[in-house]
Amino acid sequence: MGVSEPIRLQQIDDDRTAQTEKFLGSPTLRINGRDVDPTAERATGYGLQCRVYRTADGLQGSPPDHHVLVALRAATADSRADNQ
């Protein structure tokens, strides 16, 4: 997708940090601070926990590729708009 930004890992190791960072569980993937799961904005169950993602095939333990690609496209479009 032509993205060259570095990946930043953030360790969430206590409940206070989980609440502050609005951490929905592990694994969480954010692009430009936005969760790749489009339903995450409505979620409020923050904490140190395992996270599953709803897909057409049921629950899975990582974000679906489709969510990641859509989020990357949106971030790329936002970046282009900011540079105009």
C-alpha positions in Angstrom: 0.0 0.0 0.0 3.0 2.2 -0.1 3.1 2.9 3.6 6.5 3.6 5.0 5.6 4.8 8.5 7.2 2.9 11.4 5.2 0.5 13.5 5.1 1.5 17.2 4.4 -1.1 19.8 2.9 0.0 23.1 2.8 -2.3 26.1 -0.3 -2.1 28.2 0.5 -3.7 31.5 -1.9 -2.4 34.0 -5.6 -1.7 34.2 -5.2 2.0 34.7 -3.2 2.3 31.5 -5.7 0.1 29.7 -8.5 2.5 30.8 -6.5 5.6 29.9 -5.6 4.3 26.4 -9.1 2.9 25.8 -7.5 -0.5 25.3 -10.0 -3.1 24.1 -7.6 -6.0 24.6 -4.8 -7.9 22.9 -4.3 -7.8 20.0 -5.3 -4.2 19.2 -4.2 -2.6 16.0 -4.6 1.1 15.4 -3.6 3.2 12.5 -3.0 6.9 13.2 -4.6 6.2 16.6 -7.8 4.8 15.2 -8.8 1.1 15.8 -9.0 -0.9 12.6 -12.2 -2.5 13.8 -15.1 -0.2 12.6 -17.2 -1.2 15.6 -14.5 -0.2 18.2 -15.7 3.4 18.5 -18.8 2.1 20.3 -17.0 -0.3 22.6 -16.4 0.5 26.2 -15.0 -2.7 27.6 -11.4 -1.5 28.2 -9.0 -3.6 30.2 -6.3 -6.2 30.2 -8.0 -9.0 28.3 -7.8 -11.1 25.2 -9.6 -9.7 22.2 -11.5 -11.4 19.5 -12.9 -10.0 16.2 -16.2 -10.8 14.6 -15.9 -11.9 11.0 -18.3 -13.4 8.5 -16.7 -16.8 9.4 -17.1 -16.3 13.1 -14.7 -15.0 15.8 -11.0 -14.9 15.2 -8.0 -13.8 17.3 -6.7 -11.1 15.1 -8.2 -8.2 13.0 -9.4 -9.4 9.6 -7.2 -8.3 6.8 -10.1 -6.4 5.3 -10.4 -4.1 8.3 -6.6 -3.4 8.1 -6.7 -2.6 4.4 -9.8 -0.4 4.8 -8.1 1.5 7.7 -4.9 1.9 5.7 -6.8 3.2 2.7 -8.6 5.7 4.9 -5.4 6.9 6.6 -3.7 7.3 3.2 -6.7 9.3 1.9 -6.6 11.5 5.1 -2.9 12.1 4.6 -3.3 13.1 1.0 -6.2 15.5 2.0 -4.0 17.0 4.7 -1.2 17.7 2.2 -3.3 19.6 -0.2 
